[in-house]
Amino acid sequence: MKKIDCLLGRVVLIFVFIIITFHTNVRGEVSASSNNNFSITSNNTINSSGWNLNYSASENGFKITLLENKGEKVFTVRSKFFEIAYVLNKNGFGARMIKGGQAEVPAQILNQILNEDALKQQKIISDASINDETALNLIASYLPDLININYKHLVR
């Protein structure tokens, strides 16, 4: 009986690995999650890593850039009227406001669009043991919650 359980466990692990492998294609694009409501495509340049995030029901897209410094990864998510940073460091992965000097969207606009309660809830989304693809999928999944209901058209 133990051999059957062990074999079944290995089969499940292999199946999960295959599913995860098929979610990322060869060109480095991250495909949509199982609900297919968003797509993330690579937009890498020589000097930086970047992606385009688009939601299926929206004409508006987001640009995601990655900066790494001293063991910390900062995924900056921007659109015309919205910006937020998702930080991956030793404390975990979560959302943060973009620091003053790096902000491009005026605070008056961002304060209207940003859902502060959701931002507090997203302070830590995951532990620090995630890769870039997982981080991008988490960003795409959690980002709509950061936008107040009156501005949901930005992601719909």
Secondary structure, 3 states (H helix, E strand, C coil): CHHHHHHHHHHHHHHHHHHHHHHECCCCCECCCCCCCEEEEECCCCCCEEEEEEECCCCCEEEEEEEEECCEEEEEEECCCCEEEEEEECCEEEEECCCHHHCCCCHHHHHHHECHHHHHHCCCCECCCCCHHHHHHHHHHHHHHHECHHHHHHCC
